[in-house]
Amino acid sequence: MADTSKTEKVQLHAPDLEELRGGLCGSPRITDVGGVPYLVPLVRKEKEYNMNTVSKELELPGAFILGAAAAPNRIVGMNAELMPLVLTEAGGRPAVNSSYFSSINPADDQCLLEKYSDKFTDCNFGLLGNLYACEGKPGKVIEVQAKRRTGSHSLVTALRTSLEAHYPDKSLALGGTFIIQKGKAKIHIMPREFSVCPLNTNDDVNNWLKHFEVSAPLICQSVLVSRDPGLDLRVEHTHCFSHHGEGGHYYIDTTPDSVEYLGYFMPAEFVYRIDRPKETHGVGRD
């Protein structure tokens, strides 16, 4: 297991909220665990984390956690995308893991989406994770409805850059979920085997990844930060899953004229940086 003993914590700016919705409230916070430098240029397979341990590092044992991460290769036996949905353990109550993971199906080289708890009993993840954590209570959240994309940014990038423009001197973070109700989206899934050749550039990474176009409805889980407060954060990361067998790392919709989104987000009060890579780079963070 990776060392999570060195955790950095920074307070974030949180604006007022408007809409009343349930499930994303109560001590909202985000964390960036590990990082892309543990995946590329060459993998650090020993980097493995546990959601229950992370919740304690976040000073929120029993937290509800969602976001985007890598599957624990030691346990699943391969490299894969993870869509974490975990109610962590607390007070004698066991954890409930409702996560999904997607991999490349060796039978046809297509997406294979599976429910994590159908095969495994742990709450682990590997290498990297961008997670939103809260008490899972009802409360005021931000509702986002959007349709017909007119610019070049994804929904997540549009939200992040809007916050950055409105609060240029502050760091704001949002975590939450959105549904692509209509249209299609571009995703990637990492190959089952890690690259044995160093992936030194974004082109190297993109040529290694497997890209797909997938169809709505897609349930997306996202964490974004308007400005890195000096913690070497991945400023946005979104994974998606579905109930029709498709899911992975979300980039952007591919049907701008017909796409429709509905999302719920919560501003985080704090960001926690766990197991920050000592040697870093900007490759592979799209």
DOTI-658067 format. One record per residue: x, y, z of N, C-alpha, C in turn; residue in three letters. Coordinates in pm, whole numbers. Example, Ala and Ser with C-alpha at 12.3 -4.5 7.8 and 13.67 -1.06 7.14 Angstrom:
residues 2
[segu [1319; -569; 780]; [1230; -450; 780]; [1320; -330; 780]; Ala]
[segu [1285; -225; 708]; [1367; -106; 714]; [1290; 3; 787]; Ser]
END
This chain:
residues 286
[segu [84; -120; 0]; [0; 0; 0]; [88; 125; 0]; Met]
[segu [40; 228; -67]; [115; 353; -73]; [104; 428; 59]; Ala]
[segu [202; 513; 84]; [207; 591; 207]; [115; 711; 197]; Asp]
[segu [13; 719; 284]; [-78; 834; 285]; [-54; 922; 406]; Thr]
[segu [60; 905; 472]; [84; 977; 596]; [111; 1125; 574]; Ser]
[segu [153; 1162; 454]; [180; 1303; 426]; [64; 1362; 348]; Lys]
[segu [-28; 1421; 420]; [-148; 1479; 361]; [-144; 1630; 377]; Thr]
[segu [-161; 1702; 266]; [-163; 1848; 269]; [-307; 1895; 255]; Glu]
[segu [-345; 1996; 333]; [-483; 2044; 336]; [-485; 2194; 311]; Lys]
[segu [-574; 2239; 222]; [-588; 2381; 189]; [-736; 2416; 191]; Val]
[segu [-771; 2530; 253]; [-909; 2576; 253]; [-940; 2641; 120]; Gln]
[segu [-1063; 2619; 71]; [-1106; 2672; -57]; [-1215; 2776; -37]; Leu]
[segu [-1235; 2858; -140]; [-1343; 2957; -138]; [-1471; 2892; -187]; His]
[segu [-1582; 2912; -116]; [-1711; 2853; -153]; [-1816; 2962; -166]; Ala]
[segu [-1871; 2985; -287]; [-1976; 3086; -305]; [-2110; 3036; -255]; Pro]
[segu [-2210; 3127; -250]; [-2344; 3088; -208]; [-2406; 2991; -308]; Asp]
[segu [-2501; 2910; -260]; [-2567; 2809; -343]; [-2713; 2845; -363]; Leu]
[segu [-2776; 2783; -462]; [-2913; 2818; -496]; [-3011; 2703; -481]; Glu]
[segu [-2980; 2590; -539]; [-3079; 2485; -551]; [-3077; 2388; -433]; Glu]
[segu [-3191; 2331; -401]; [-3201; 2232; -294]; [-3210; 2093; -355]; Leu]
[segu [-3108; 2012; -330]; [-3106; 1874; -378]; [-3044; 1787; -270]; Arg]
[segu [-3051; 1655; -285]; [-3003; 1566; -180]; [-2881; 1486; -218]; Gly]
[segu [-2806; 1443; -115]; [-2703; 1343; -133]; [-2561; 1391; -145]; Gly]
[segu [-2536; 1519; -173]; [-2400; 1567; -197]; [-2351; 1661; -88]; Leu]
[segu [-2423; 1670; 21]; [-2393; 1773; 120]; [-2339; 1715; 251]; Cys]
[segu [-2288; 1807; 333]; [-2231; 1771; 462]; [-2081; 1763; 456]; Gly]
[segu [-2012; 1868; 503]; [-1865; 1874; 507]; [-1802; 1840; 372]; Ser]
[segu [-1840; 1909; 265]; [-1789; 1875; 131]; [-1641; 1905; 117]; Pro]
[segu [-1570; 1813; 56]; [-1426; 1830; 35]; [-1382; 1745; -83]; Arg]
[segu [-1270; 1782; -141]; [-1214; 1702; -250]; [-1073; 1658; -211]; Ile]
[segu [-1026; 1557; -282]; [-888; 1515; -263]; [-829; 1472; -396]; Thr]
[segu [-701; 1498; -411]; [-622; 1449; -523]; [-523; 1350; -462]; Asp]
[segu [-540; 1222; -495]; [-459; 1115; -437]; [-363; 1062; -543]; Val]
[segu [-235; 1052; -506]; [-137; 1005; -604]; [-128; 1101; -720]; Gly]
[segu [-129; 1047; -842]; [-125; 1136; -957]; [-77; 1068; -1083]; Gly]
[segu [-93; 1138; -1194]; [-52; 1085; -1324]; [96; 1046; -1326]; Val]
[segu [186; 1116; -1254]; [326; 1072; -1254]; [348; 931; -1201]; Pro]
[segu [248; 872; -1134]; [259; 733; -1093]; [213; 637; -1204]; Tyr]
[segu [158; 692; -1313]; [116; 612; -1429]; [212; 626; -1545]; Leu]
[segu [253; 750; -1575]; [346; 776; -1685]; [457; 869; -1636]; Val]
[segu [578; 856; -1692]; [611; 777; -1811]; [609; 626; -1791]; Pro]
[segu [642; 579; -1669]; [635; 436; -1640]; [557; 415; -1511]; Leu]
[segu [481; 307; -1505]; [389; 284; -1394]; [461; 253; -1264]; Val]
[segu [401; 298; -1154]; [444; 262; -1019]; [336; 171; -960]; Arg]
[segu [344; 44; -989]; [237; -49; -953]; [213; -59; -803]; Lys]
[segu [313; -25; -723]; [297; -37; -578]; [205; 70; -520]; Glu]
[segu [169; 170; -599]; [85; 278; -550]; [-61; 232; -546]; Lys]
[segu [-106; 196; -428]; [-243; 148; -408]; [-300; 212; -283]; Glu]
[segu [-429; 245; -287]; [-492; 320; -179]; [-625; 255; -142]; Tyr]
[segu [-678; 292; -27]; [-803; 236; 22]; [-899; 350; 57]; Asn]
[segu [-1023; 340; 12]; [-1121; 446; 34]; [-1149; 470; 182]; Met]
[segu [-1150; 365; 262]; [-1175; 382; 405]; [-1061; 460; 471]; Asn]
[segu [-938; 430; 429]; [-823; 504; 481]; [-826; 648; 434]; Thr]
[segu [-861; 668; 307]; [-868; 804; 253]; [-972; 886; 329]; Val]
[segu [-1087; 827; 361]; [-1191; 902; 433]; [-1140; 952; 568]; Ser]
[segu [-1056; 873; 632]; [-998; 916; 759]; [-895; 1027; 737]; Lys]
[segu [-817; 1017; 629]; [-723; 1123; 595]; [-796; 1254; 566]; Glu]
[segu [-919; 1243; 517]; [-1001; 1361; 488]; [-1073; 1412; 612]; Leu]
[segu [-1045; 1350; 727]; [-1110; 1388; 853]; [-1261; 1373; 843]; Glu]
[segu [-1304; 1269; 769]; [-1446; 1245; 748]; [-1472; 1094; 739]; Leu]
[segu [-1444; 1020; 846]; [-1471; 875; 842]; [-1619; 849; 816]; Pro]
[segu [-1645; 750; 733]; [-1783; 721; 695]; [-1832; 803; 578]; Gly]
[segu [-1741; 874; 511]; [-1779; 963; 401]; [-1838; 887; 284]; Ala]
[segu [-1924; 957; 210]; [-1967; 912; 78]; [-1870; 971; -23]; Phe]
[segu [-1812; 887; -107]; [-1706; 929; -199]; [-1743; 891; -342]; Ile]
[segu [-1725; 986; -434]; [-1739; 959; -576]; [-1629; 1032; -652]; Leu]
[segu [-1609; 995; -779]; [-1508; 1065; -857]; [-1453; 983; -971]; Gly]
[segu [-1322; 997; -994]; [-1253; 931; -1105]; [-1119; 880; -1055]; Ala]
[segu [-1089; 753; -1085]; [-966; 692; -1035]; [-925; 578; -1127]; Ala]
[segu [-812; 517; -1094]; [-767; 397; -1162]; [-799; 276; -1075]; Ala]
[segu [-835; 167; -1138]; [-864; 45; -1064]; [-736; -10; -1002]; Ala]
[segu [-747; -82; -890]; [-628; -140; -826]; [-579; -261; -904]; Pro]
[segu [-471; -244; -979]; [-428; -350; -1071]; [-389; -478; -998]; Asn]
[segu [-340; -468; -875]; [-302; -587; -800]; [-423; -677; -774]; Arg]
[segu [-539; -614; -754]; [-660; -689; -720]; [-735; -734; -845]; Ile]
[segu [-755; -644; -940]; [-834; -680; -1058]; [-751; -754; -1162]; Val]
[segu [-619; -751; -1146]; [-532; -828; -1235]; [-504; -763; -1368]; Gly]
[segu [-532; -634; -1379]; [-508; -562; -1504]; [-521; -413; -1476]; Met]
[segu [-495; -334; -1577]; [-515; -190; -1572]; [-657; -159; -1618]; Asn]
[segu [-725; -67; -1549]; [-863; -36; -1584]; [-903; 99; -1525]; Ala]
[segu [-1010; 156; -1581]; [-1068; 280; -1530]; [-1165; 247; -1417]; Glu]
[segu [-1165; 332; -1313]; [-1255; 311; -1199]; [-1347; 430; -1183]; Leu]
[segu [-1475; 403; -1162]; [-1575; 504; -1132]; [-1620; 484; -988]; Met]
[segu [-1550; 545; -892]; [-1576; 517; -750]; [-1711; 570; -703]; Pro]
[segu [-1783; 486; -634]; [-1908; 522; -564]; [-1908; 442; -435]; Leu]
[segu [-1858; 501; -327]; [-1834; 425; -205]; [-1887; 500; -83]; Val]
[segu [-1964; 430; -2]; [-1997; 477; 132]; [-1899; 408; 225]; Leu]
[segu [-1805; 483; 280]; [-1697; 422; 356]; [-1743; 375; 494]; Thr]
[segu [-1664; 288; 553]; [-1700; 228; 681]; [-1691; 330; 794]; Glu]
[segu [-1773; 308; 897]; [-1769; 396; 1015]; [-1851; 334; 1126]; Ala]
[segu [-1799; 342; 1249]; [-1873; 301; 1366]; [-1924; 158; 1362]; Gly]
[segu [-1846; 69; 1305]; [-1888; -70; 1295]; [-1971; -101; 1173]; Gly]
[segu [-2015; 1; 1098]; [-2089; -21; 975]; [-1991; -51; 862]; Arg]
[segu [-2010; -159; 789]; [-1917; -190; 680]; [-1934; -95; 562]; Pro]
[segu [-1832; -86; 482]; [-1839; -2; 362]; [-1935; -63; 261]; Ala]
[segu [-1993; 23; 179]; [-2078; -20; 68]; [-2014; 32; -60]; Val]
[segu [-1971; -60; -145]; [-1901; -22; -267]; [-1992; -44; -388]; Asn]
[segu [-2036; 66; -448]; [-2122; 60; -566]; [-2049; 105; -692]; Ser]
[segu [-1916; 96; -689]; [-1833; 144; -799]; [-1848; 58; -924]; Ser]
[segu [-1809; 117; -1037]; [-1798; 46; -1164]; [-1654; 56; -1213]; Tyr]
[segu [-1615; -38; -1298]; [-1484; -26; -1363]; [-1497; -70; -1508]; Phe]
[segu [-1417; -8; -1594]; [-1421; -41; -1736]; [-1281; -78; -1783]; Ser]
[segu [-1277; -178; -1870]; [-1152; -228; -1925]; [-1172; -261; -2072]; Ser]
[segu [-1062; -296; -2137]; [-1070; -338; -2276]; [-1101; -487; -2280]; Ile]
[segu [-1211; -522; -2343]; [-1251; -662; -2354]; [-1156; -735; -2449]; Asn]
[segu [-1082; -835; -2401]; [-987; -903; -2490]; [-1055; -979; -2603]; Pro]
[segu [-1185; -1005; -2590]; [-1256; -1081; -2694]; [-1280; -1000; -2820]; Ala]
[segu [-1306; -868; -2802]; [-1339; -787; -2920]; [-1273; -649; -2920]; Asp]
[segu [-1187; -622; -2821]; [-1115; -495; -2812]; [-1209; -376; -2788]; Asp]
[segu [-1328; -404; -2734]; [-1425; -299; -2706]; [-1435; -276; -2555]; Gln]
[segu [-1521; -183; -2517]; [-1540; -149; -2377]; [-1609; -263; -2302]; Cys]
[segu [-1556; -295; -2184]; [-1619; -391; -2095]; [-1643; -321; -1962]; Leu]
[segu [-1769; -292; -1931]; [-1806; -223; -1807]; [-1863; -323; -1709]; Leu]
[segu [-1811; -322; -1586]; [-1855; -417; -1485]; [-1876; -346; -1352]; Glu]
[segu [-1965; -402; -1270]; [-1984; -351; -1135]; [-1877; -412; -1046]; Lys]
[segu [-1807; -328; -971]; [-1690; -373; -896]; [-1727; -480; -793]; Tyr]
[segu [-1837; -459; -723]; [-1873; -551; -614]; [-1920; -687; -665]; Ser]
[segu [-1946; -699; -795]; [-1981; -830; -849]; [-1862; -925; -850]; Asp]
[segu [-1740; -868; -843]; [-1620; -950; -851]; [-1527; -936; -731]; Lys]
[segu [-1533; -821; -662]; [-1435; -794; -558]; [-1505; -739; -433]; Phe]
[segu [-1438; -753; -318]; [-1500; -713; -191]; [-1430; -596; -124]; Thr]
[segu [-1323; -545; -184]; [-1245; -437; -123]; [-1297; -300; -167]; Asp]
[segu [-1231; -195; -117]; [-1261; -57; -156]; [-1132; 14; -197]; Cys]
[segu [-1049; -55; -273]; [-919; -1; -310]; [-921; 64; -448]; Asn]
[segu [-818; 146; -473]; [-793; 199; -606]; [-643; 217; -621]; Phe]
[segu [-598; 242; -742]; [-454; 247; -766]; [-409; 375; -833]; Gly]
[segu [-283; 408; -812]; [-210; 510; -888]; [-257; 653; -868]; Leu]
[segu [-385; 678; -890]; [-435; 815; -888]; [-585; 815; -864]; Leu]
[segu [-632; 923; -804]; [-775; 939; -784]; [-809; 1084; -756]; Gly]
[segu [-913; 1132; -820]; [-967; 1265; -793]; [-1107; 1244; -739]; Asn]
[segu [-1124; 1273; -611]; [-1242; 1229; -538]; [-1313; 1345; -469]; Leu]
[segu [-1446; 1336; -467]; [-1530; 1427; -389]; [-1587; 1348; -273]; Tyr]
[segu [-1580; 1404; -153]; [-1628; 1335; -33]; [-1721; 1427; 46]; Ala]
[segu [-1824; 1368; 105]; [-1917; 1443; 188]; [-1987; 1346; 282]; Cys]
[segu [-2081; 1398; 361]; [-2156; 1314; 453]; [-2277; 1249; 386]; Glu]
[segu [-2302; 1281; 260]; [-2415; 1222; 188]; [-2550; 1274; 232]; Gly]
[segu [-2553; 1397; 282]; [-2677; 1454; 333]; [-2746; 1539; 226]; Lys]
[segu [-2879; 1562; 241]; [-2947; 1656; 152]; [-2910; 1799; 188]; Pro]
[segu [-2926; 1890; 94]; [-2894; 2030; 120]; [-2890; 2108; -9]; Gly]
[segu [-2841; 2230; -1]; [-2833; 2317; -118]; [-2715; 2279; -206]; Lys]
[segu [-2742; 2261; -334]; [-2639; 2229; -431]; [-2660; 2315; -555]; Val]
[segu [-2569; 2305; -649]; [-2581; 2377; -776]; [-2635; 2282; -882]; Ile]
[segu [-2746; 2321; -942]; [-2803; 2244; -1053]; [-2757; 2307; -1185]; Glu]
[segu [-2711; 2224; -1276]; [-2665; 2271; -1407]; [-2747; 2200; -1514]; Val]
[segu [-2814; 2278; -1598]; [-2883; 2225; -1715]; [-2824; 2292; -1838]; Gln]
[segu [-2788; 2212; -1936]; [-2726; 2268; -2056]; [-2762; 2181; -2176]; Ala]
[segu [-2772; 2245; -2290]; [-2795; 2172; -2414]; [-2733; 2250; -2529]; Lys]
[segu [-2703; 2180; -2635]; [-2648; 2237; -2758]; [-2518; 2315; -2732]; Arg]
[segu [-2409; 2242; -2732]; [-2277; 2303; -2710]; [-2239; 2390; -2828]; Arg]
[segu [-2199; 2515; -2800]; [-2161; 2610; -2906]; [-2012; 2639; -2910]; Thr]
[segu [-1938; 2601; -2805]; [-1795; 2627; -2800]; [-1714; 2499; -2811]; Gly]
[segu [-1585; 2512; -2785]; [-1494; 2398; -2799]; [-1469; 2326; -2667]; Ser]
[segu [-1520; 2382; -2555]; [-1495; 2323; -2424]; [-1599; 2217; -2390]; His]
[segu [-1556; 2117; -2313]; [-1651; 2024; -2254]; [-1731; 2095; -2146]; Ser]
[segu [-1836; 2031; -2097]; [-1914; 2089; -1989]; [-1826; 2117; -1867]; Leu]
[segu [-1740; 2022; -1833]; [-1655; 2035; -1714]; [-1556; 2150; -1732]; Val]
[segu [-1492; 2157; -1848]; [-1397; 2265; -1872]; [-1467; 2400; -1874]; Thr]
[segu [-1588; 2405; -1929]; [-1663; 2531; -1930]; [-1694; 2577; -1788]; Ala]
[segu [-1733; 2484; -1702]; [-1759; 2520; -1562]; [-1631; 2569; -1495]; Leu]
[segu [-1522; 2496; -1515]; [-1396; 2531; -1449]; [-1344; 2667; -1495]; Arg]
[segu [-1343; 2691; -1624]; [-1290; 2818; -1675]; [-1380; 2935; -1640]; Thr]
[segu [-1510; 2911; -1628]; [-1602; 3016; -1584]; [-1573; 3057; -1440]; Ser]
[segu [-1550; 2958; -1354]; [-1514; 2988; -1216]; [-1381; 3061; -1208]; Leu]
[segu [-1286; 3017; -1290]; [-1154; 3080; -1291]; [-1164; 3226; -1334]; Glu]
[segu [-1249; 3254; -1433]; [-1265; 3392; -1480]; [-1336; 3480; -1378]; Ala]
[segu [-1433; 3422; -1307]; [-1512; 3500; -1211]; [-1439; 3521; -1079]; His]
[segu [-1355; 3425; -1042]; [-1278; 3432; -917]; [-1130; 3415; -950]; Tyr]
[segu [-1068; 3512; -1018]; [-931; 3493; -1067]; [-826; 3477; -959]; Pro]
[segu [-853; 3526; -840]; [-754; 3522; -732]; [-784; 3416; -627]; Asp]
[segu [-885; 3333; -652]; [-925; 3232; -554]; [-925; 3094; -617]; Lys]
[segu [-917; 2993; -533]; [-928; 2854; -578]; [-1064; 2801; -534]; Ser]
[segu [-1145; 2762; -631]; [-1274; 2700; -604]; [-1274; 2559; -661]; Leu]
[segu [-1342; 2470; -594]; [-1352; 2333; -641]; [-1497; 2288; -638]; Ala]
[segu [-1536; 2212; -738]; [-1668; 2151; -743]; [-1653; 2000; -756]; Leu]
[segu [-1742; 1930; -691]; [-1753; 1786; -710]; [-1898; 1751; -729]; Gly]
[segu [-1923; 1646; -804]; [-2062; 1608; -823]; [-2082; 1513; -938]; Gly]
[segu [-2204; 1511; -987]; [-2240; 1416; -1091]; [-2329; 1484; -1194]; Thr]
[segu [-2317; 1441; -1318]; [-2406; 1490; -1422]; [-2440; 1377; -1517]; Phe]
[segu [-2554; 1391; -1581]; [-2600; 1291; -1676]; [-2598; 1352; -1816]; Ile]
[segu [-2536; 1283; -1909]; [-2552; 1317; -2050]; [-2681; 1249; -2093]; Ile]
[segu [-2788; 1328; -2107]; [-2920; 1273; -2131]; [-2944; 1236; -2277]; Gln]
[segu [-2884; 1315; -2366]; [-2896; 1290; -2510]; [-2762; 1314; -2575]; Lys]
[segu [-2736; 1241; -2684]; [-2613; 1262; -2758]; [-2511; 1152; -2735]; Gly]
[segu [-2388; 1180; -2778]; [-2278; 1087; -2764]; [-2156; 1160; -2708]; Lys]
[segu [-2059; 1082; -2660]; [-1941; 1142; -2598]; [-1816; 1064; -2635]; Ala]
[segu [-1703; 1133; -2633]; [-1573; 1071; -2652]; [-1517; 1031; -2517]; Lys]
[segu [-1470; 906; -2507]; [-1407; 859; -2384]; [-1278; 785; -2419]; Ile]
[segu [-1199; 757; -2317]; [-1089; 662; -2335]; [-1094; 558; -2224]; His]
[segu [-1031; 445; -2253]; [-1007; 340; -2155]; [-861; 300; -2167]; Ile]
[segu [-794; 290; -2054]; [-654; 248; -2057]; [-644; 101; -2098]; Met]
[segu [-539; 64; -2171]; [-518; -77; -2203]; [-503; -162; -2078]; Pro]
[segu [-531; -291; -2091]; [-521; -382; -1977]; [-378; -395; -1926]; Arg]
[segu [-282; -380; -2017]; [-141; -389; -1980]; [-79; -250; -1978]; Glu]
[segu [-1; -222; -1876]; [71; -95; -1869]; [179; -91; -1977]; Phe]
[segu [211; 29; -2020]; [314; 44; -2123]; [451; 9; -2067]; Ser]
[segu [526; -72; -2142]; [663; -104; -2102]; [762; -3; -2159]; Val]
[segu [714; 77; -2254]; [796; 186; -2309]; [755; 316; -2242]; Cys]
[segu [849; 402; -2208]; [815; 528; -2143]; [720; 612; -2228]; Pro]
[segu [616; 665; -2166]; [522; 755; -2232]; [560; 897; -2190]; Leu]
[segu [637; 963; -2275]; [699; 1090; -2237]; [624; 1214; -2284]; Asn]
[segu [530; 1197; -2377]; [458; 1312; -2431]; [308; 1282; -2433]; Thr]
[segu [228; 1387; -2452]; [84; 1366; -2464]; [50; 1280; -2584]; Asn]
[segu [125; 1294; -2692]; [103; 1208; -2809]; [129; 1062; -2775]; Asp]
[segu [236; 1037; -2699]; [264; 900; -2656]; [147; 842; -2578]; Asp]
[segu [95; 922; -2485]; [-16; 876; -2401]; [-141; 852; -2486]; Val]
[segu [-174; 947; -2573]; [-295; 933; -2654]; [-288; 815; -2750]; Asn]
[segu [-170; 786; -2800]; [-154; 670; -2888]; [-164; 538; -2812]; Asn]
[segu [-134; 542; -2684]; [-144; 422; -2599]; [-287; 395; -2556]; Trp]
[segu [-362; 501; -2527]; [-500; 487; -2482]; [-591; 435; -2593]; Leu]
[segu [-702; 374; -2553]; [-804; 328; -2647]; [-922; 424; -2640]; Lys]
[segu [-959; 483; -2755]; [-1064; 584; -2758]; [-1192; 527; -2818]; His]
[segu [-1305; 573; -2764]; [-1436; 525; -2808]; [-1535; 640; -2812]; Phe]
[segu [-1637; 623; -2894]; [-1754; 711; -2890]; [-1867; 630; -2826]; Glu]
[segu [-1927; 685; -2721]; [-2030; 613; -2646]; [-2158; 695; -2642]; Val]
[segu [-2268; 627; -2612]; [-2401; 688; -2626]; [-2466; 717; -2492]; Ser]
[segu [-2549; 822; -2491]; [-2631; 854; -2375]; [-2738; 745; -2356]; Ala]
[segu [-2789; 735; -2232]; [-2755; 814; -2113]; [-2626; 766; -2048]; Pro]
[segu [-2545; 865; -2006]; [-2418; 838; -1939]; [-2417; 913; -1806]; Leu]
[segu [-2380; 844; -1701]; [-2373; 902; -1567]; [-2227; 937; -1539]; Ile]
[segu [-2200; 1064; -1522]; [-2062; 1112; -1508]; [-2035; 1159; -1365]; Cys]
[segu [-1913; 1137; -1320]; [-1868; 1179; -1187]; [-1745; 1266; -1205]; Gln]
[segu [-1752; 1388; -1150]; [-1651; 1486; -1185]; [-1598; 1560; -1062]; Ser]
[segu [-1469; 1593; -1069]; [-1404; 1681; -972]; [-1326; 1785; -1051]; Val]
[segu [-1345; 1912; -1017]; [-1274; 2018; -1088]; [-1230; 2126; -991]; Leu]
[segu [-1119; 2192; -1025]; [-1063; 2300; -945]; [-1034; 2418; -1037]; Val]
[segu [-1081; 2536; -999]; [-1064; 2652; -1087]; [-918; 2694; -1101]; Ser]
[segu [-842; 2680; -992]; [-701; 2720; -993]; [-626; 2636; -892]; Arg]
[segu [-514; 2580; -935]; [-432; 2498; -846]; [-368; 2588; -739]; Asp]
[segu [-398; 2563; -610]; [-340; 2647; -505]; [-198; 2607; -466]; Pro]
[segu [-125; 2546; -561]; [13; 2510; -535]; [34; 2369; -485]; Gly]
[segu [-61; 2279; -515]; [-53; 2141; -467]; [-32; 2040; -581]; Leu]
[segu [-1; 2089; -700]; [15; 2001; -816]; [-110; 1918; -837]; Asp]
[segu [-225; 1986; -847]; [-353; 1919; -864]; [-382; 1892; -1011]; Leu]
[segu [-454; 1787; -1036]; [-517; 1768; -1166]; [-645; 1851; -1163]; Arg]
[segu [-655; 1953; -1247]; [-759; 2053; -1228]; [-898; 2006; -1272]; Val]
[segu [-905; 1899; -1350]; [-1035; 1839; -1377]; [-1018; 1693; -1415]; Glu]
[segu [-1114; 1612; -1373]; [-1109; 1469; -1402]; [-1250; 1414; -1391]; His]
[segu [-1296; 1349; -1497]; [-1433; 1298; -1503]; [-1435; 1157; -1560]; Thr]
[segu [-1503; 1068; -1492]; [-1529; 934; -1543]; [-1680; 914; -1555]; His]
[segu [-1720; 822; -1642]; [-1863; 798; -1662]; [-1890; 648; -1671]; Cys]
[segu [-2015; 613; -1639]; [-2061; 476; -1657]; [-2205; 481; -1707]; Phe]
[segu [-2260; 367; -1737]; [-2396; 361; -1790]; [-2460; 230; -1747]; Ser]
[segu [-2585; 213; -1786]; [-2653; 86; -1763]; [-2669; 8; -1893]; His]
[segu [-2591; 47; -1995]; [-2593; -27; -2121]; [-2452; -72; -2161]; His]
[segu [-2359; -77; -2063]; [-2231; -142; -2087]; [-2119; -54; -2138]; Gly]
[segu [-2135; 79; -2130]; [-2031; 169; -2176]; [-1987; 262; -2064]; Glu]
[segu [-1858; 294; -2061]; [-1808; 385; -1960]; [-1657; 398; -1967]; Gly]
[segu [-1605; 504; -1906]; [-1462; 529; -1905]; [-1432; 672; -1868]; Gly]
[segu [-1320; 724; -1918]; [-1276; 861; -1892]; [-1340; 954; -1994]; His]
[segu [-1422; 1048; -1945]; [-1496; 1140; -2032]; [-1407; 1257; -2076]; Tyr]
[segu [-1414; 1287; -2207]; [-1348; 1405; -2261]; [-1449; 1516; -2291]; Tyr]
[segu [-1542; 1486; -2384]; [-1632; 1588; -2437]; [-1742; 1517; -2516]; Ile]
[segu [-1855; 1584; -2533]; [-1958; 1527; -2619]; [-1914; 1540; -2765]; Asp]
[segu [-1964; 1450; -2848]; [-1932; 1452; -2991]; [-2052; 1491; -3076]; Thr]
[segu [-2162; 1528; -3011]; [-2285; 1567; -3081]; [-2331; 1702; -3028]; Thr]
[segu [-2257; 1809; -3058]; [-2285; 1939; -2996]; [-2424; 1993; -3025]; Pro]
[segu [-2482; 1961; -3139]; [-2613; 2016; -3173]; [-2728; 1951; -3097]; Asp]
[segu [-2707; 1828; -3048]; [-2817; 1756; -2985]; [-2791; 1719; -2839]; Ser]
[segu [-2671; 1746; -2787]; [-2638; 1701; -2652]; [-2721; 1775; -2547]; Val]
[segu [-2756; 1702; -2441]; [-2826; 1761; -2327]; [-2765; 1708; -2198]; Glu]
[segu [-2744; 1800; -2103]; [-2682; 1768; -1975]; [-2773; 1808; -1860]; Tyr]
[segu [-2768; 1731; -1753]; [-2828; 1769; -1626]; [-2732; 1727; -1515]; Leu]
[segu [-2690; 1824; -1433]; [-2591; 1791; -1331]; [-2618; 1857; -1198]; Gly]
[segu [-2558; 1799; -1094]; [-2565; 1854; -958]; [-2424; 1856; -900]; Tyr]
[segu [-2384; 1973; -852]; [-2248; 1993; -802]; [-2252; 2062; -667]; Phe]
[segu [-2144; 2044; -593]; [-2130; 2106; -462]; [-1991; 2167; -450]; Met]
[segu [-1981; 2295; -411]; [-1850; 2353; -385]; [-1785; 2288; -262]; Pro]
[segu [-1659; 2255; -275]; [-1585; 2194; -165]; [-1530; 2301; -72]; Ala]
[segu [-1523; 2267; 56]; [-1467; 2359; 155]; [-1316; 2346; 166]; Glu]
[segu [-1266; 2225; 142]; [-1123; 2198; 156]; [-1076; 2106; 45]; Phe]
[segu [-948; 2117; 12]; [-883; 2019; -74]; [-771; 1954; 6]; Val]
[segu [-760; 1822; -6]; [-655; 1745; 61]; [-568; 1681; -46]; Tyr]
[segu [-438; 1699; -32]; [-343; 1639; -127]; [-275; 1521; -58]; Arg]
[segu [-299; 1401; -109]; [-250; 1278; -47]; [-146; 1212; -138]; Ile]
[segu [-33; 1177; -80]; [75; 1108; -152]; [112; 1180; -282]; Asp]
[segu [142; 1307; -267]; [180; 1391; -382]; [312; 1342; -442]; Arg]
[segu [317; 1320; -573]; [442; 1274; -635]; [555; 1375; -615]; Pro]
[segu [671; 1325; -579]; [787; 1413; -560]; [841; 1462; -694]; Lys]
[segu [833; 1376; -796]; [873; 1414; -931]; [747; 1423; -1016]; Glu]
[segu [723; 1541; -1075]; [596; 1563; -1143]; [618; 1613; -1285]; Thr]
[segu [508; 1620; -1359]; [508; 1669; -1497]; [365; 1699; -1537]; His]
[segu [346; 1755; -1655]; [212; 1791; -1701]; [157; 1700; -1808]; Gly]
[segu [221; 1586; -1831]; [180; 1494; -1937]; [60; 1411; -1892]; Val]
[segu [-33; 1386; -1984]; [-141; 1292; -1960]; [-249; 1339; -1865]; Gly]
[segu [-275; 1468; -1861]; [-375; 1519; -1766]; [-502; 1569; -1834]; Arg]
[segu [-523; 1534; -1960]; [-646; 1575; -2031]; [-768; 1510; -1968]; Asp]
END
